[in-house]
């Protein structure tokens, strides 16, 4: 048998089927054990899970983040643009903000409200009920545009190029598999699968990296790295003047650089940070990973576990660049030598798995990737169920059985999935996957950041200002999305009075547009606050730490938490220094 074949052979298929069976059995055992331990659980247990150990929380955050956009999109952008998009992955420091700053706020509200909160709960408490409802609507729309559609699309791409399945078979099959898993597994199943997939995913991806570098360097990993960097420096990102501006650095300062138009100078770091703040500190499916707690559990214990979970996730978050983006760069270098066809850069990682891994190992690694896709999508399914059930259905239909609430949550998830699948053809027309994803998030993030940040850090912002900022920011973002679809993200030449007089809106670089939208919303919220009713004492109390609560926060950390936190920051800084 040829162990170095670049095909998926019978051994890989056998390992894949046996592995999926074993993973299913392990998840089933974990769920049954949890049911025995948690008799009498209600719908919140299904939706939120329980207080998991900090390392499980860290793995769950990592797994919830690592999904389709990385397996396909991040590797694809590495093959196409080098390290230019690595800013979105160097967000380990942003996860620390969630653990150190936001978790105490959320836990404080848990106590005040007597239940585990959703992000809309926070806005309803701080601003108005309508503000929280709008967040739920925006989040569900975001799942359609960026979660379900992207994950289904990339699952289809991955299975097409690795396993030879037709695109739509792979996309729909992934949805069906995840749906079955979500129905029977709930949040406990997601957490367990996260813990299983994480080591497989990390080991498998690094195997792809090192074996790919070895293949590029004729057996030498260090020589492969040198050749990869040389290719990125000298053969990528060629200007119209014939000069190679290179794709081996994260910042593009020269206007002659072809990537400058897309990622101008330092604006890219600011824009990535805005998206990171929204995603890591306020997004439901991330925050949901850290809010679980057992009934009667002390606040300092919850905060300690959550903070350490986010620190662990901070270290994990540094890995995707090496797991996916750099393998994409290796794929581009190998393709330039004629090793394989890479006309579709989004297929870079699947092609690498197929080409560089030996027989048998392909099957093992594929198991981890399938688990990653299912876990990522299942996390969104649970979040959809949570948002719709807790923030729409329960307030309108009180007193229903717990089984009814769970069923309604599942039906809402099915609707979101169908809409996500319908959006895929539109998404495919808007360019490179990772660029599309970050572009969509740049339209949604400013409203979230403005409303959450000012709601927490400013007592002057009024309830009406928060509601206005949320609605106006979302509507402006959606208007820009419509113009992106019509104009091919500003690339088409549009004629007519409207288009010629609104170029400042639809042709402005997406990162600069995002930043100015955030600035506009912050100014607008302060102006609205000058003319509207001040928040009540109860609403102000939501963002006020009492002396006792500050004491609890102090009890929840020690010097090792600080040292571990500084380690994350140092690693992020070192990466920026190397690829500056």
C-alpha positions in Angstrom: 0.0 0.0 0.0 1.2 3.5 -0.9 1.3 5.4 2.4 2.1 8.6 0.7 -0.8 8.6 -1.7 -2.5 11.9 -2.2 -5.9 10.2 -2.4 -8.4 9.3 0.3 -8.1 5.5 0.3 -10.0 2.6 2.0 -7.9 2.9 5.2 -8.9 6.6 5.6 -12.5 5.8 5.1 -12.4 2.9 7.6 -10.7 5.1 10.2 -13.2 7.9 9.5 -16.3 5.7 10.1 -14.9 4.0 13.2 -13.7 7.3 14.6 -17.1 9.0 14.2 -18.7 6.0 15.9 -16.3 6.2 18.9 -16.8 10.0 19.2 -20.5 9.5 19.2 -20.2 6.9 21.9 -18.0 9.1 24.1 -20.4 12.0 23.7 -23.4 9.7 24.5 -21.6 8.5 27.7 -20.9 12.1 28.8 -24.5 13.1 28.3 -25.9 10.2 30.2 -23.5 10.8 33.1 -24.6 14.4 33.2 -28.3 13.5 33.1 -27.8 11.3 36.2 -26.0 14.1 38.0 -28.4 16.8 37.0 -31.8 15.3 37.5 -34.6 17.9 37.5 -32.8 20.2 35.1 -34.9 22.7 33.2 -34.6 24.4 29.7 -31.8 26.7 31.0 -29.7 23.6 31.6 -30.2 22.5 28.0 -29.5 25.9 26.6 -26.7 27.1 28.9 -25.0 24.0 30.3 -23.4 23.8 33.7 -20.3 25.1 35.4 -17.5 23.3 33.5 -13.8 23.3 34.6 -11.7 26.2 33.3 -9.8 24.0 30.8 -13.1 22.8 29.3 -14.3 26.4 29.1 -11.1 27.4 27.3 -11.4 24.5 24.9 -15.1 25.3 24.3 -14.3 28.9 23.5 -11.6 27.8 21.1 -13.8 25.2 19.5 -16.7 27.6 19.2 -14.4 30.0 17.4 -12.5 27.5 15.2 -14.9 26.5 12.5 -15.5 26.9 8.8 -13.9 30.3 8.4 -10.6 28.8 9.6 -10.6 25.4 8.0 -11.4 27.0 4.6 -11.5 30.8 4.8 -8.3 31.4 6.9 -6.2 29.0 4.9 -7.7 30.4 1.7 -6.7 34.0 2.7 -3.3 32.8 3.6 -2.9 31.3 0.1 -4.2 34.5 -1.5 -3.0 37.3 0.8 -0.4 35.9 3.1 -0.4 37.2 6.7 -2.5 40.4 5.9 -5.6 39.0 7.6 -3.8 37.7 10.7 -5.0 40.6 12.7 -8.3 38.9 13.3 -6.5 35.9 14.7 -4.2 37.8 17.0 -7.1 38.4 19.3 -5.9 36.5 22.3 -5.5 39.8 24.2 -9.2 40.6 23.4 -10.4 37.4 25.1 -8.6 38.5 28.2 -10.9 41.6 28.3 -13.8 39.3 28.4 -12.5 37.3 31.4 -11.1 40.2 33.4 -13.6 43.0 32.7 -16.9 41.7 31.2 -17.4 38.5 33.1 -17.8 40.3 36.5 -20.4 42.6 34.9 -22.4 39.7 33.5 -22.1 37.8 36.8 -23.3 40.8 38.7 -26.3 40.9 36.5 -26.9 37.2 37.0 -27.2 38.0 40.7 -29.4 41.0 40.3 -31.8 39.3 37.9 -31.8 35.9 39.6 -31.0 33.9 36.5 -28.3 33.4 33.9 -28.6 36.3 31.5 -28.4 36.6 27.7 -26.8 39.6 26.1 -30.3 41.0 25.3 -31.1 40.7 29.0 -28.2 43.1 29.7 -29.4 45.7 27.2 -33.0 45.4 28.5 -31.8 46.0 32.0 -29.5 48.9 31.1 -31.5 50.5 28.3 -35.0 49.5 27.2 -36.8 46.2 26.4 -36.8 47.2 22.7 -32.9 47.5 22.7 -32.6 43.9 23.9 -35.1 42.7 21.3 -33.2 44.5 18.6 -30.0 42.8 19.7 -31.8 39.4 19.4 -33.0 40.3 15.9 -29.5 41.5 14.9 -27.8 38.4 16.3 -30.1 36.0 14.5 -29.6 37.9 11.3 -25.8 37.8 11.9 -26.1 34.0 12.3 -27.7 33.8 8.9 -25.1 36.0 7.2 -22.0 34.9 9.0 -22.4 31.6 10.9 -24.8 29.2 9.3 -24.2 30.2 5.7 -20.4 30.3 6.1 -20.1 27.1 8.0 -22.4 25.2 5.5 -20.5 26.7 2.6 -17.1 25.8 3.9 -18.2 22.3 4.9 -19.3 21.8 1.3 -15.9 23.1 0.0 -14.0 20.9 2.5 -15.9 17.7 1.7 -15.8 18.4 -2.0 -12.0 18.8 -2.3 -11.0 16.3 0.4 -13.6 13.5 0.0 -14.9 14.1 -3.5 -18.5 14.7 -2.5 -20.6 17.2 -4.5 -20.7 20.6 -2.8 -24.3 20.7 -1.8 -24.2 17.1 -0.5 -21.4 18.1 1.9 -23.1 21.4 2.9 -26.6 19.9 3.6 -25.1 16.8 5.1 -23.2 18.8 7.6 -26.4 20.7 8.6 -28.3 17.4 9.0 -25.5 15.8 11.1 -25.2 18.9 13.3 -29.0 19.0 13.7 -29.1 15.4 15.0 -26.2 16.1 17.3 -27.8 19.3 18.7 -31.2 17.7 19.4 -29.7 14.9 21.4 -26.7 16.5 22.9 -27.6 20.0 24.0 -24.9 22.2 25.5 -23.3 19.3 27.3 -22.8 17.5 24.0 -21.2 20.7 22.5 -18.9 21.0 25.5 -17.9 17.3 25.3 -17.3 17.3 21.6 -15.2 20.5 22.0 -12.9 18.7 24.4 -12.5 15.7 22.1 -11.9 17.7 18.9 -9.4 20.2 20.3 -6.4 17.9 20.6 -7.2 16.2 17.3 -7.6 19.6 15.5 -4.4 21.0 17.0 -2.2 17.9 16.4 -3.7 17.3 12.9 -3.2 20.9 11.8 0.3 21.1 13.0 1.0 17.8 11.1 -0.2 19.5 8.0 2.0 22.5 8.7 5.2 20.6 9.4 4.7 18.0 6.7 3.8 20.7 4.2 7.0 22.7 5.2 9.0 19.5 4.9 7.6 18.9 1.4 8.3 22.4 0.3 11.9 22.2 1.7 12.7 18.7 0.4 12.6 17.2 3.8 13.8 20.2 5.8 11.1 22.2 7.8 13.4 25.2 8.3 14.3 25.3 4.6 10.5 25.0 3.8 9.8 28.0 6.1 12.5 30.0 4.3 11.1 29.1 0.9 7.6 29.9 2.0 8.6 33.3 3.2 10.6 34.0 0.1 7.6 33.1 -2.0 5.3 35.4 0.0 7.9 38.2 -0.2 8.9 37.9 -3.8 6.0 36.2 -5.7 2.9 37.4 -4.0 1.1 40.8 -4.0 2.6 42.1 -7.3 1.8 45.7 -8.1 0.9 47.1 -11.5 4.5 48.4 -11.7 5.8 44.9 -11.5 7.2 45.4 -8.0 6.6 42.7 -5.4 5.2 44.4 -2.4 5.0 41.0 -0.6 2.5 39.2 1.6 4.8 38.4 4.4 3.9 41.3 6.6 0.7 42.4 8.4 0.7 46.1 7.6 0.6 47.6 4.1 1.7 51.3 4.1 2.4 52.1 0.5 -0.5 53.3 -1.8 1.2 51.5 -4.6 0.7 48.2 -2.7 -2.2 46.3 -4.2 -3.3 45.2 -0.7 -3.3 48.8 0.6 -6.7 49.5 -0.9 -8.2 46.5 1.1 -6.0 46.8 4.2 -4.7 50.3 4.5 -2.0 50.9 7.1 -2.8 50.9 10.7 -6.6 51.1 10.0 -6.6 47.3 9.7 -5.6 46.9 13.3 -8.2 49.3 14.6 -10.9 47.7 12.5 -10.0 44.2 13.6 -10.1 45.3 17.2 -13.6 46.7 16.8 -14.8 43.4 15.4 -12.9 41.5 18.1 -14.5 43.5 20.9 -17.9 42.7 19.6 -17.2 39.0 19.0 -15.2 38.1 22.1 -17.0 40.3 24.7 -20.6 40.6 23.6 -21.5 37.8 21.2 -23.9 35.3 22.7 -22.3 32.1 21.5 -18.9 33.1 23.1 -20.2 34.6 26.3 -22.5 31.5 26.7 -19.4 29.4 27.1 -18.3 31.2 30.3 -21.6 31.9 32.0 -22.6 28.4 33.1 -22.7 27.8 36.8 -24.2 25.3 39.2 -27.1 26.4 41.4 -25.8 27.9 44.6 -22.2 28.3 43.4 -20.3 31.2 44.9 -19.6 34.2 42.7 -15.9 34.3 43.2 -15.7 30.6 42.1 -17.7 31.3 38.9 -15.5 34.3 38.1 -12.2 32.5 38.8 -13.3 29.6 36.6 -14.5 31.9 33.8 -11.4 34.1 33.9 -9.0 31.1 33.8 -11.0 29.7 30.9 -10.6 32.9 28.9 -6.8 32.9 29.7 -6.6 29.4 28.4 -8.6 30.4 25.3 -6.2 33.3 24.8 -3.3 30.9 24.4 -5.4 28.7 22.1 -6.3 31.7 20.0 -2.7 32.2 18.9 -2.6 28.8 17.3 -5.0 29.3 14.3 -2.4 31.4 12.4 0.0 28.4 12.5 -2.8 25.8 12.1 -4.5 27.3 9.1 -3.2 30.6 7.7 0.5 29.6 7.3 -0.5 26.2 5.8 -2.4 28.2 3.3 0.8 30.1 2.5 2.7 26.8 2.2 0.0 25.6 -0.2 0.5 28.7 -2.4 4.2 28.0 -2.5 3.7 24.3 -3.4 1.2 25.2 -6.0 3.7 27.6 -7.6 6.0 24.6 -8.1 3.2 22.6 -9.8 2.6 20.3 -6.9 -1.2 20.7 -7.3 -3.9 23.0 -8.7 -4.9 25.9 -6.4 -7.2 27.9 -8.7 -9.7 28.0 -5.8 -7.7 29.3 -2.8 -10.5 28.5 -0.4 -9.6 24.8 -1.0 -6.0 25.3 0.2 -6.3 23.4 3.5 -8.3 20.5 2.1 -5.8 20.1 -0.7 -3.0 20.2 1.8 -4.6 17.5 4.0 -5.1 15.3 0.9 -1.6 16.0 -0.6 0.9 16.0 2.4 -0.6 13.6 5.0 0.1 9.9 4.8 -2.7 7.3 4.4 -4.5 6.7 7.7 -3.5 10.0 9.2 -5.8 11.7 6.6 -8.8 9.8 8.2 -7.8 10.7 11.8 -7.3 14.4 11.0 -10.6 14.5 9.0 -12.4 13.3 12.1 -11.1 16.3 14.0 -12.2 18.7 11.2 -15.7 17.2 11.1 -15.9 17.6 14.8 -14.8 21.2 14.5 -17.4 22.0 11.9 -20.2 20.2 13.9 -19.1 21.9 17.2 -19.0 25.3 15.6 -22.4 24.9 14.0 -24.0 23.3 17.0 -22.9 26.2 19.2 -24.7 28.5 16.9 -27.8 26.2 17.0 -27.9 26.4 20.8 -27.4 30.1 20.8 -30.3 30.5 18.3 -32.5 28.4 20.5 -31.4 30.4 23.6 -32.1 33.8 22.0 -35.4 33.0 20.5 -36.8 31.1 23.5 -35.6 33.3 26.2 -36.0 36.7 24.6 -39.1 36.3 22.4 -41.2 33.2 23.1 -41.1 33.0 26.9 -42.1 36.7 27.5 -45.1 36.3 25.1 -46.1 32.8 26.1 -45.5 32.3 29.8 -46.4 29.2 31.7 -45.6 26.7 28.9 -43.9 23.4 29.7 -40.2 23.1 29.5 -40.6 20.6 26.6 -42.5 23.3 24.7 -39.8 25.9 25.2 -37.1 23.5 24.0 -39.2 22.5 20.9 -39.8 26.2 20.0 -36.1 26.9 20.2 -35.4 24.0 17.8 -38.0 25.2 15.3 -36.5 28.7 15.4 -33.1 27.2 14.7 -34.4 25.3 11.7 -35.8 28.6 10.2 -32.4 30.3 10.7 -30.6 27.3 9.0 -32.9 27.4 6.0 -32.4 31.1 5.5 -28.6 30.6 5.9 -28.6 28.0 3.1 -30.6 30.4 0.9 -28.0 33.1 1.4 -25.0 31.0 0.3 -25.3 31.8 -3.5 -25.2 35.6 -2.6 -22.3 35.1 -0.3 -20.4 33.2 -3.0 -20.7 36.2 -5.3 -19.0 38.6 -2.8 -15.4 37.4 -3.0 -13.0 35.5 -0.8 -14.7 33.8 2.1 -12.6 35.3 5.0 -12.8 38.8 3.5 -16.6 38.4 3.1 -16.9 37.3 6.7 -14.9 40.1 8.2 -16.7 42.6 5.9 -20.1 41.5 7.2 -18.9 41.7 10.8 -17.5 45.2 10.2 -21.1 46.3 9.4 -22.6 44.8 12.5 -19.9 45.4 15.1 -20.0 49.3 15.5 -23.5 49.3 16.8 -22.7 46.5 19.3 -19.5 48.1 20.5 -21.0 51.5 20.9 -24.1 50.3 22.8 -22.3 47.8 25.1 -19.2 49.9 25.8 -21.1 53.1 26.6 -23.7 51.2 28.5 -21.1 49.7 30.8 -18.6 52.5 31.1 -20.8 55.6 31.0 -23.6 56.5 33.4 -24.6 59.5 31.3 -25.9 57.4 28.3 -29.7 57.3 28.5 -32.0 54.4 27.7 -33.3 56.0 24.5 -29.7 56.8 23.4 -28.9 53.1 23.6 -32.0 52.1 21.7 -31.3 54.7 19.0 -27.7 53.7 18.6 -28.6 50.0 18.2 -31.3 50.6 15.6 -29.5 53.4 13.6 -26.2 51.5 13.6 -27.8 48.3 12.4 -29.8 50.0 9.6 -26.8 51.9 8.3 -24.8 48.6 8.3 -27.6 46.8 6.3 -27.8 49.7 3.9 -24.1 49.4 3.2 -24.5 45.6 2.8 -27.2 46.1 0.1 -24.9 48.5 -1.8 -22.1 45.9 -1.5 -24.3 43.3 -3.2 -25.4 45.7 -5.9 -21.9 47.2 -6.6 -19.8 44.1 -6.0 -18.4 45.7 -2.9 -17.7 49.0 -4.6 -15.8 47.4 -7.6 -18.5 48.0 -10.2 -18.7 51.4 -12.0 -22.1 52.8 -11.1 -23.8 55.6 -13.0 -26.7 57.8 -12.1 -27.3 60.7 -9.7 -27.7 58.6 -6.6 -24.5 56.5 -7.1 -22.4 59.4 -8.2 -23.3 61.5 -5.1 -23.0 58.7 -2.6 -19.6 57.4 -3.4 -18.4 58.4 0.1 -20.9 55.8 1.4 -20.5 52.8 -0.9 -16.9 53.1 -2.1 -15.2 54.0 1.2 -12.8 51.2 2.3 -14.7 48.8 4.6 -12.4 49.2 7.5 -12.5 53.0 7.4 -16.3 52.9 7.0 -16.5 50.7 10.1 -14.4 53.1 12.2 -16.2 56.2 11.1 -19.6 54.5 11.8 -18.5 53.7 15.3 -17.4 57.3 15.9 -20.7 58.6 14.4 -22.7 56.3 16.7 -20.8 57.3 19.9 -21.3 61.0 19.1 -25.0 60.5 18.3 -25.6 58.6 21.5 -24.1 61.4 23.6 -26.2 63.9 21.7 -29.4 61.9 22.2 -28.6 61.5 25.9 -28.6 65.3 26.2 -32.3 65.5 25.2 -33.8 62.3 26.6 -34.7 60.9 30.0 -31.8 59.9 32.2 -31.4 56.3 33.3 -33.1 55.3 36.6 -31.1 54.5 39.7 -31.8 50.8 39.1 -30.3 50.9 35.6 -27.3 52.8 36.9 -26.9 50.1 39.6 -26.5 47.6 36.9 -23.1 49.0 36.0 -22.0 49.9 39.5 -19.8 47.6 41.5 -20.4 47.7 45.2 -17.6 47.3 47.8 -18.6 43.7 48.5 -18.6 42.8 44.9 -15.1 44.4 44.3 -13.9 42.2 47.2 -15.3 39.1 45.5 -13.6 40.0 42.3 -10.3 40.4 44.1 -10.8 37.0 45.7 -11.2 35.4 42.3 -7.7 35.9 41.0 -4.1 35.5 42.2 -0.6 36.2 40.8 -0.6 33.2 38.6 -3.6 34.5 36.7 -1.7 37.8 36.2 1.4 35.9 35.0 -0.6 33.8 32.6 -2.3 36.8 31.3 1.0 38.6 30.6 2.1 35.5 28.8 -0.7 35.8 26.3 0.0 39.5 25.7 3.8 38.8 25.2 3.1 36.1 22.6 0.7 38.4 20.6 3.3 41.2 20.7 6.1 38.8 19.5 4.0 37.7 16.5 3.4 41.3 15.5 7.0 42.1 15.9 8.0 39.2 13.6 5.5 39.9 10.9 5.4 43.7 11.1 
